[in-house]
């Protein structure tokens, strides 16, 4: 019994548990824990779709919306998917308001010689990802974030079969492009 009590004391609550508690009680400490567990993922997802400055803005507004709408959260799914959907909708609203996609800002980092080949591979992969159609890139990135097909469908508001097709096309394009670069 002591072992179980210690295990519970040292174990971290899941993001779903944190959000359920925050929705119910609104404790700032719970929000801070939730933010710590998901903020990087939310930012990186948005940054994969737009430039870093815009991603920071959208991510911040998404967390403000989580705070404002905490009472609307329902424990019927994955909180990460719920927050990603909020962030995605904010980003799409911005794109609609501007009537164009924001080009990614590319800054050249300082490079140490040991990392040059790794950076070249990373830049090549980023170029391949950028070359994917936006809908395929988004589905692929969400899958890499660990979302199921059903969760991706919920986030993007598309049928599961559409998500399957987008993922299949994205994988095929990436595979073909990678094979052609190694020939």
Buried (B, 14 or more C-beta within 10 A) or exposed (E): EEEEEEEEEEEEBBBBBBBBBBBEEEEEEBBEBBBEBBBEBBBBBBBBBBBEEBBEBBBBBBBEBBEEEBEEBEEEBBBBBBBBBBBBBBBBEBBEEEEEEBEBEEEEEEEEEEEEEEEEEEEEBEEBBEEBEEBBBBBBBBBEBEBBBEBBBBBBEBEBEBBBBBBEBBEEBBEEBEEEEEE
